[in-house]
Amino acid sequence: MKADISRASLPVFEALASEVRLNIIRLLAERGPMHNKEIAAALGLSGAIMTMHVGKLEKAGLIRSQMERKGGSTYKYCTLVVEHLSVEFPHTSQPEKRSVYEHAIPVGHYTDIEAWPTCGLAALDKMIGQYDDPRYFFEPERTQAHLIWFSRGYVEYKLPNYLLHGQQAEEIEVSFEIGSEAPGYNDQWPSDIAFTLNHTLLGQWTSPGDYGDTRGRLTPDWWTSDKNQYGLLKSLRITGEGTFIDGQQISSVTIRDIELDRNQWTFRFEVPQSAAHVGGLTLYGRGFGNYDQDIVFRMYYKEGKQQQL
């Protein structure tokens, strides 16, 4: 999760400016989803006070809550949905401008895919093909897809390498909205998703679930409410120190470990059958989910003598 020094980020800072709410976050991180009465009992608070604190955390987007039946009663369960928070401060002086090549690739512009049901792909105004039929992933209309999902397999994207002679890659960043793929939806549906660049495994991240408790901010009206609605915006960075997801290191693979001296690069999202949590994946593009973007690749570079990376 990203925040900045602006009015839009005030709910985040207000939510964190309380020892009680920090304790709620710690409890949810340690124990997983809990209902309000459980949290109130653990912290020695009244139900009314707990409702107020949970409301502030929800408004900030730090937790998600939903009503569930258990033992003949209905409870409001809370789930922590943020793994990392970064705050961007304004610069007091003009920062050094970084040279970058950037590409935004629609989720339907994949070059290879292997998908197992449950699976499918959707354009902004309709389904492409039929549900749970992998043949339609090779339908010519697939380039119009802004949403794809499958229970296991992989999807690959190719992008051009515009590095010129003497330019050296310093960092690669890939930004995307992603979630698991459960039948219907299930926010407690972990999935181990691996990332590969030019046949080098960068690492693995576990998606917590497939979210559908509320409609995605951008999800089209025709998309029914009993399906996945939105994902999490993640930022994968490959640097000289390792590979990171939202600032948390997932492997020791550095930019020097990747073969970059080629005209095209290949990036793969994969849920292998051998994973501990085979929970599928969903990729959200522009017009679906909560973030109006495609898969964004940024390659930061510097000028200098060409060296072997």
Secondary structure, 3 states (H helix, E strand, C coil): CEEECCHHHHHHHHHHCCHHHHHHHHHHHHHCCEEHHHHHHHHCCCHHHHHHHHHHHHHCCCEEEEEEEECCEEEEEEEECCCCCEEECCCCCCCCCCEEEEEEECCCCCCEEEEECCCEEECCCCECCCCCCHHHHHCHHHHHCCEEEECEEEEEEEEECCCCCCEEEEEEEEEEEEECCCCCCECCCCEEEEEEECCEEEEEEEECCEECCCCCCCCCCCCCCCCCCECEEEEEEECCCCEEECCEEEECCCHHHCCCCCCEEEEEEEECCCCCCCCCEEEECCCCCCCCCCEEEEEEEEECCCCCC
